[in-house]
Structures are given as C-alpha cells and as structure tokens.
Amino acid sequence: MDADMRQLRLRTLTDPPDEAWVRESITWFPFVHDVPDRYIADRIRDGLKMPAHAWKAILSGLCEATPPTEIGTIQAPTLILWGSQDNLLPLTDQETMAARIPGAQLKEYPDAAHLVLWECPERVAEDTAAFLRALG
C-alpha cells in the first residue's frame, strides 16, 4: 500500500481500531529478519488498545513535528539506533540528529530495517548496555 493510501486509511480510522488495520500497519515497515509471531501478536494487541486519535497523532507527529534537535531540547547522552535498510528514515537524518545532540552516538545495523529493536533485540540490548556502561 502506498503512502497516499495509508494517509487516507488513517484519516478514516475510527474507534475501536479494526484488527485488520492494525495488522496491516505493521506491514508498512518491512523486516530483514524474522520477527516471532508471538511478538507481532503482542504488538497487534497493543495497537488495538490505542484509540484512533492516538494513532493519528503519533503518525502525524512522525511526519510533521519539528524534530527536537531543531529546537535544542535533547541534552542527555543519546544512543541512536538505525537499520541501514530503513525505508522510512534515511541515514542523513540520523547523522544530522547525532551531530545536533551533545554526546550522541549513532549505531548502524547493516542487516536491519526500520524496526531495529524488533529485528535484533539481543544486539540492541548488548549495544544499549555497553552505551550505558560507558556513561559511568
């Protein structure tokens, strides 16, 4: 489904969200690795609990909000995780964000897409733990 059709479907979303719509929304982000069915089922259950206005605000914010790096609101050490096969957010955006956040580190996962945590949870946990240990 293309972006225009997703926007149309989102605008017509009502409460309670339809399970087929929530399930379909997960397919907007292709996976490089298999994600366990039980994890996908949990995310669908989570999505069904969110009201339509929350879905709309979250997805609108992703596309329209002013990034916090443009208004200088992130001052904490930050670990940015990015899958190099992400079809939503390009590397240049991640590099810009890392450059604008004091102390930020950008960790690239060459064999993952947008949902790095879903695809590589063990590696994300290891990298996050290492980042936090380095902070002291």
Contacts in CASP RR format, 6 or more apart in sequence:
PFRMAT RR
TARGET T0000
AUTHOR 0000-0000-0000
METHOD contacts of the structure
MODEL  1
MDADMRQLRLRTLTDPPDEAWVRESITWFPFVHDVPDRYIADRIRDGLKM
PAHAWKAILSGLCEATPPTEIGTIQAPTLILWGSQDNLLPLTDQETMAAR
IPGAQLKEYPDAAHLVLWECPERVAEDTAAFLRALG
1 9 0 8 1.000
1 24 0 8 1.000
1 27 0 8 1.000
1 28 0 8 1.000
6 28 0 8 1.000
9 21 0 8 1.000
10 55 0 8 1.000
10 56 0 8 1.000
10 59 0 8 1.000
11 56 0 8 1.000
13 21 0 8 1.000
13 52 0 8 1.000
13 55 0 8 1.000
13 56 0 8 1.000
14 52 0 8 1.000
15 51 0 8 1.000
15 52 0 8 1.000
16 48 0 8 1.000
16 51 0 8 1.000
17 47 0 8 1.000
17 48 0 8 1.000
17 50 0 8 1.000
17 51 0 8 1.000
17 52 0 8 1.000
17 55 0 8 1.000
19 44 0 8 1.000
19 48 0 8 1.000
22 44 0 8 1.000
22 47 0 8 1.000
22 48 0 8 1.000
23 44 0 8 1.000
25 55 0 8 1.000
26 40 0 8 1.000
26 43 0 8 1.000
26 44 0 8 1.000
29 87 0 8 1.000
29 88 0 8 1.000
29 113 0 8 1.000
29 114 0 8 1.000
29 115 0 8 1.000
30 85 0 8 1.000
30 87 0 8 1.000
30 113 0 8 1.000
30 114 0 8 1.000
31 113 0 8 1.000
31 115 0 8 1.000
31 118 0 8 1.000
31 119 0 8 1.000
32 85 0 8 1.000
32 111 0 8 1.000
32 112 0 8 1.000
32 113 0 8 1.000
32 119 0 8 1.000
33 111 0 8 1.000
33 112 0 8 1.000
33 119 0 8 1.000
33 120 0 8 1.000
35 115 0 8 1.000
35 118 0 8 1.000
35 119 0 8 1.000
39 118 0 8 1.000
43 118 0 8 1.000
47 55 0 8 1.000
67 97 0 8 1.000
68 74 0 8 1.000
69 96 0 8 1.000
69 97 0 8 1.000
69 100 0 8 1.000
69 101 0 8 1.000
70 100 0 8 1.000
72 100 0 8 1.000
74 100 0 8 1.000
74 101 0 8 1.000
74 104 0 8 1.000
75 101 0 8 1.000
75 102 0 8 1.000
77 102 0 8 1.000
77 103 0 8 1.000
77 104 0 8 1.000
77 105 0 8 1.000
77 131 0 8 1.000
77 135 0 8 1.000
78 98 0 8 1.000
78 101 0 8 1.000
78 103 0 8 1.000
78 104 0 8 1.000
78 105 0 8 1.000
79 104 0 8 1.000
79 105 0 8 1.000
79 107 0 8 1.000
79 127 0 8 1.000
79 128 0 8 1.000
79 131 0 8 1.000
80 94 0 8 1.000
80 97 0 8 1.000
80 98 0 8 1.000
80 101 0 8 1.000
80 104 0 8 1.000
80 105 0 8 1.000
80 106 0 8 1.000
80 107 0 8 1.000
81 107 0 8 1.000
81 109 0 8 1.000
81 116 0 8 1.000
81 117 0 8 1.000
81 124 0 8 1.000
81 127 0 8 1.000
82 89 0 8 1.000
82 91 0 8 1.000
82 94 0 8 1.000
82 106 0 8 1.000
82 107 0 8 1.000
82 108 0 8 1.000
82 109 0 8 1.000
82 116 0 8 1.000
83 108 0 8 1.000
83 109 0 8 1.000
83 110 0 8 1.000
83 112 0 8 1.000
83 113 0 8 1.000
83 114 0 8 1.000
83 116 0 8 1.000
84 91 0 8 1.000
84 108 0 8 1.000
84 109 0 8 1.000
84 110 0 8 1.000
84 111 0 8 1.000
84 112 0 8 1.000
85 110 0 8 1.000
85 111 0 8 1.000
85 112 0 8 1.000
85 113 0 8 1.000
86 112 0 8 1.000
86 113 0 8 1.000
86 114 0 8 1.000
87 113 0 8 1.000
87 114 0 8 1.000
88 114 0 8 1.000
89 114 0 8 1.000
91 108 0 8 1.000
94 106 0 8 1.000
94 108 0 8 1.000
95 106 0 8 1.000
97 104 0 8 1.000
97 106 0 8 1.000
98 104 0 8 1.000
98 105 0 8 1.000
98 106 0 8 1.000
105 131 0 8 1.000
107 127 0 8 1.000
107 131 0 8 1.000
109 116 0 8 1.000
109 119 0 8 1.000
109 120 0 8 1.000
109 123 0 8 1.000
112 119 0 8 1.000
112 120 0 8 1.000
113 119 0 8 1.000
116 124 0 8 1.000
117 124 0 8 1.000
END
